[in-house]
Amino acid sequence: MSNAFVRKLDRFEQLTPDDRAWLLEISVRAKQVSADCDLIREGDNPENVLVIIDGFAMRYKLTSNGRRQIFAYLIPGDFCDLHVALLKKMDHSIGTLSPCRVAHFTPAMIVELTERSPSLTRALWMCSLVDGATLREWLVNLGQRSAPHRISHLFCELHERMLAVGLTDDGSFELPLTQSELSDTMGLSIVHVNRSLKELREAGLVTLRNERIIIPDVAVLKDYAEFDASYLHLKWPLQGARNSS
């Protein structure tokens, strides 16, 4: 199975072959979107639920003086916001960080997802619960960890999430983030981000090259970051983790 959306749901609840085939069918009709585009803006009236099939995106808000806070990264397989179609007005924006393929699900399709089988319903619940758990972990990260530990914790999280959908290769995975974006995520200046990345590189913990990150020893980085993946609630064993979507 190579579709990241299907792989993600299957990590929460073991799906039937029929459910997997149906999910592949409804997610294959994805639209290509270029990098640095807003999929939906704060204040818009959302009509569809969006799913990232390929590429990287982010949730963010802008302050009145134009400063940006990124508070979630969306990778292949992620709902941009499962319940967004219930809102009359968006309270945040969602933008692409790299070229993406994005599937658009109508509210009726989401209802069909929940009614199709108990396993799919539980998988959708888990998506929402894990989004909340991840946001809580990010708050701890911002409030209680030093700059290098904040960044390394994020790298560990992204590694686990990418591994779960089969998009890692021996500790290496796509990471199309600039230092400016890391700054807007971590509440740090670009200078502080640069200094922290240099510290991680010199310690041999990570290498960043051509929009990819290489983690020579994932266990060592997790130990450094004091990373515990339990908040991601990933259950099912991986099969063919090197596969890509």
Order of alpha helices (4+ residues) and beta strands (2+ residues): alpha-alpha-beta-beta-beta-beta-beta-beta-beta-alpha-alpha-alpha-beta-alpha-alpha-beta-beta-alpha
